[in-house]
Structure formats: structure tokens, C-alpha cells
Amino acid sequence: MVAGRASEIGHLPEKDAWAFEAIKELLMSEVGFDLEAYKERCILRRIYLKVRSGGYSDLGSYYRILKRDRDELEHLVQYLTINVTEFFRNAAAFTYLEKKILPALMLQHSVHKSLNVWSAGCSSGEEPYSIAISLLRVRRKHRIRTPFRVLATDVDKVILARGREGNYSRDALKNLEERDLKDFFVEDGNGYRVSEELRQHVTFRVSDVLVDRPGRLQSLILCRNLLIYFSREKQERVITGFSRAMHPGGYLMLGKAETLIGMNRLYFQSISPTERIYRLRDVPLADSRTEPIL
Ligand SMILES: C[S@@+](CC[C@H](N)C(=O)[O-])C[C@H]1O[C@@H](n2cnc3c(N)ncnc32)[C@H](O)[C@@H]1O
């Protein structure tokens, strides 16, 4: 089976194609990480970098190490998932949300009904904490009491644990205004940790965006700088999943280099093309929702 798939990877030498397929199978069977969903060229480039920097002679010898070294296998998942992030990444997008979308969204919810926001592919927590800070700022500014919860998910459990801990260096917080730093973080040794107020709004869960969906319908979904690593087909599938995970009229924010694919262009209306913000149209979707998992 492994050797049979080698011909599909035309640009790889036969021995490497075999090892590449074997690595994919190992990742799937041992840690449930499905490389098929990701752009092959991008994944291969990173695996070769890993082989070279680790001093392995070829892909096959790296595969043999992975087979017997669980830590290295988990390390590879982390390396492949690319966790780059920062607080208020693409600040203009957050400003747009704060000015034009969040106040109205909060007002639509009464004080008894929680506003649900999902940060999918949240890495080490900077994105979910940023949107939670935005929501807290909007609440204060407009004197609204709407409760809200931010669900923060990522497939990489190691990086997610960092978000859950909520400890950041001063440098990681450089995009924050002084006032937000004072209001939402507590100085702790050499760095800062998120305040209890901020922490209580954000829930972290290990979860694969290709498979899982939250139990509650969301009013806003942020999925930024993750879809670019997926094949077109998977991008479309994930966005369709989002359309089923949100209230009609809910908002979706993608990363700067990402856009809607296929049929999803019909389901969503573009609200800000520059900030990649879309709104789910108010029409019921034909297909039913699957069982919630998160
Ligand atoms: C480049 S980071 C983006 C972080 C943040 N959204 C941002 O824009 O700053 C991409 C994140 O997506 C996560 N990821 C990759 N594949 C995933 C999947 N199938 N399900 C959930 N998260 C995934 C990675 O672990 C990584 O933390």
C-alpha cells in the first residue's frame, strides 16, 4: 500500500516517496494527525528541512527514528503545524471588529444569553485572548453586560497548553496598549500572566478543525492563517463546517491571505474584503448539522 502510493508523488525519488507515505501513516495511526489535508509541497519542504537540520541521511532514516521515538513524533507535529502568532495580529481587523461588529453583536444578546466566539487554530492563545480583550473593551465602552465565552481550539496540544497557562513575555505583549496590559495582565517574575477576568472568558480545547465542531452555535468564528496550509478541497470543507457551526447572520474572520472557496461564496456575504470578514446569510442551509463534539 505504501509503495503503491509512491507514484502519486511524481517529484520525489522512489525511496523518499515510500518514506514520506510511511511517515504520513505513522502520524495518522500514532497521533491522529492527518497530513493528507495539508498542501503536500509545503509539508514536504518542512520535513526535508527537519531531515537536514537533524543530520539524518535521508527520509527513510528519519522515518525509522520516528517509529521508535514518540517525543520526536510529537515534535514533528509541532514543527509541521506552524504556530506563528501574535496578539492583535493584523490590528486593523480587530479595530474593524471593535468598531463595526462587536457592539451590535453584543446588543443582540441579552444579559442572560452568552455570546459565543470560536478561535479555531488558536496556537498559543494570543488570538483568543485578543478577541476576549476586544469584547471586554466593547462591553466597558458601551456599558453592555452581555456575557460571552471564547472557545480556543488547536490540534497541537503542546502549543495549546501554553495558551491555557497564559504566561507571556513582555516582548510577546508589545502590540498591547499600556492600559490593556494593566487591565488584563499581572506582572509575574520576568513576564506577565493573563488576569483572572480575562482567563475566565477563554476555554481551551484540543480539537481538529477538520473533524470537530463546537456544541453551541457561534456568533463569530476566527480562523486565521490556518486554511492556507490546507488543500482547496479541505479549505472548502472546513468553511462549510463553520457555516453549520454558526447562527445565521454570524461572522467569520479569515487571515489576510485567505478567502472563501467554492459554494461558500454563496453562503456568506463579504463585509470587509480587506479584513477578510464575512457574514453568514440568513438563509437556512439544506443539510443538517452533525452531532456536536466539543
Ligand atoms: C499559523 S498558526 C495561526 C494562529 C492564529 N490563528 C493566528 O492567526 O495568529 C496556525 C495554527 O493552526 C493549528 N492547526 C493546524 N492544523 C490544524 C487542525 N487540523 N485543526 C486545528 N488547528 C490546526 C496549528 O497548530 C497552529 O497553531
The ligand as an SDF file (V2000), in Angstrom:
LIG
                    3D

 27 29  0  0  0  0  0  0  0  0999 V2000
   -0.0740   29.9200   11.9110 C   0  0  0  0  0  0  0  0  0  0  0  0
   -0.9740   29.4370   13.3380 S   0  0  0  0  0  0  0  0  0  0  0  0
   -2.2250   30.6900   13.3610 C   0  0  0  0  0  0  0  0  0  0  0  0
   -2.5580   31.1390   14.7560 C   0  0  0  0  0  0  0  0  0  0  0  0
   -3.5990   32.2510   14.8320 C   0  0  0  0  0  0  0  0  0  0  0  0
   -4.8580   31.8270   14.2930 N   0  0  0  0  0  0  0  0  0  0  0  0
   -3.1050   33.4820   14.1170 C   0  0  0  0  0  0  0  0  0  0  0  0
   -3.5680   33.7830   13.0260 O   0  0  0  0  0  0  0  0  0  0  0  0
   -2.2220   34.1550   14.6520 O   0  0  0  0  0  0  0  0  0  0  0  0
   -1.8800   28.0040   12.7310 C   0  0  0  0  0  0  0  0  0  0  0  0
   -2.3760   27.1330   13.8620 C   0  0  0  0  0  0  0  0  0  0  0  0
   -3.2900   26.1860   13.3300 O   0  0  0  0  0  0  0  0  0  0  0  0
   -3.1020   24.9580   14.0160 C   0  0  0  0  0  0  0  0  0  0  0  0
   -3.6180   23.8560   13.2240 N   0  0  0  0  0  0  0  0  0  0  0  0
   -3.0310   23.2170   12.1740 C   0  0  0  0  0  0  0  0  0  0  0  0
   -3.8280   22.2490   11.7180 N   0  0  0  0  0  0  0  0  0  0  0  0
   -4.9490   22.2750   12.4970 C   0  0  0  0  0  0  0  0  0  0  0  0
   -6.1480   21.5000   12.5180 C   0  0  0  0  0  0  0  0  0  0  0  0
   -6.3340   20.4990   11.6370 N   0  0  0  0  0  0  0  0  0  0  0  0
   -7.0880   21.7960   13.4510 N   0  0  0  0  0  0  0  0  0  0  0  0
   -6.8880   22.7990   14.3620 C   0  0  0  0  0  0  0  0  0  0  0  0
   -5.7730   23.5500   14.3820 N   0  0  0  0  0  0  0  0  0  0  0  0
   -4.8190   23.3030   13.4640 C   0  0  0  0  0  0  0  0  0  0  0  0
   -1.6110   24.8960   14.2430 C   0  0  0  0  0  0  0  0  0  0  0  0
   -1.2720   24.0030   15.2890 O   0  0  0  0  0  0  0  0  0  0  0  0
   -1.2730   26.3550   14.5340 C   0  0  0  0  0  0  0  0  0  0  0  0
   -1.2510   26.5950   15.9050 O   0  0  0  0  0  0  0  0  0  0  0  0
  1  2  1  0
  2  3  1  0
  2 10  1  0
  3  4  1  0
  4  5  1  0
  5  6  1  0
  5  7  1  0
  7  8  2  0
  7  9  1  0
 10 11  1  0
 11 12  1  0
 11 26  1  0
 12 13  1  0
 13 14  1  0
 13 24  1  0
 14 15  1  0
 14 23  1  0
 15 16  2  0
 16 17  1  0
 17 18  1  0
 17 23  2  0
 18 19  1  0
 18 20  2  0
 20 21  1  0
 21 22  2  0
 22 23  1  0
 24 25  1  0
 24 26  1  0
 26 27  1  0
M  CHG  2   2   1   9  -1
M  END
$$$$
